[in-house]
């Protein structure tokens, strides 16, 4: 397993996911002071690195991002 140094934004995102047990893109956007393209790019990079996962949330009817267990 590779070890990554997380950026400030990545650390905040991981912290939010742990606090809320997963958030939709729009919910995360409300917590972060970033524009949509920047946030989307950060999430894509975090998904590629395996830092976060994207799973369906049937209660919300959307996908949520969260930290893998």
N, C-alpha and C positions, 0 to 999 in steps of 0.2 A: 504494500500500500504506500502510495506516495504521500509525502507530507507537504502541505501547502501553507505558505504564509498568507493569511487572509488580509485583504485590504480593510480599511475602516468601514466601508459600506458593507462588505461581506460579513464582517463581525457583527454589525448591527442587525443585518438580516437574519443571521443564525440565532442571535439573541431573541429577536422577535418571534421566530418560528418556535423556539423552545418555550417561550412565554405563552404563546397562543396555540400551540400544537397544530400549526399549519395555517396558512392564509392564502386567499385568492390573490391574483395579481392586483386587482383594484383595492383590496383591503391593504395589501402591502404598500401600494402607491400612496395611500392616505397617511401611512406612518413615515415614509421616506420623502425627503425633499429633493426628488429627482424627476426629470422628465421621463416619459414613457420609453423612448428608445434607449436611454441610458440604463434604466432599470431592467429592461428586457435583455440587454446585452450582458449585464451583470448576472442575471438569473441563468441565462444560457451557459455562461462560463462556469457557474457554480454547478449546474447540472452535468456538464461535461466532466468536471473534476470529481463528481460523485459526492460533493459536499451536501447537496440537497437532492430531494426527489420530487416528482410531480405525480400526484395520485388523485383519482376521482373522489369527490365528496358528494355522496348521493343526497345528503340533506340540503346542501347548498345548490346542488345541480350544476356544479362547476368543478374544475380541477383546483387543487390546492398544492402549494409548495410547502415542504416540511423537511426537517432533518431526519435522515434515516435512523431507525431504532437499532 
